[in-house]
Amino acid sequence: MFHFAKRLGLLLIASNMRGMPVGEIYS
């Protein structure tokens, strides 16, 4: 479970660095 949360966190950070809204990834 921790590994999944870690990958999810990295995905959020990467999306923020690209200036992409987080909601766009999950929609």
N, C-alpha and C positions, 0 to 999 in steps of 0.2 A: 504493500500500500504506500509505503514511504517513497519507493522508487517511482511510482506513478505520479505522486504529488510533486516530486522533484522534476520530472519531465514536463509536467503541466506548468510548473513555475517557470521553467526555461522557455517554454513556448510563449507564455505571457510576456516575459522580458523581451524575447525576440520580436514579438508583434509590436510592442511599445517602441522599440528602437526603430522599427520601420515606419512608425507613425500610423499603424493600422489599428482601428478600433477592435477591441477584443471580441465584441459581439459578432463581427463579420466572420470570424473563424468558426464559430459554433452554429451559425445560422445555415 
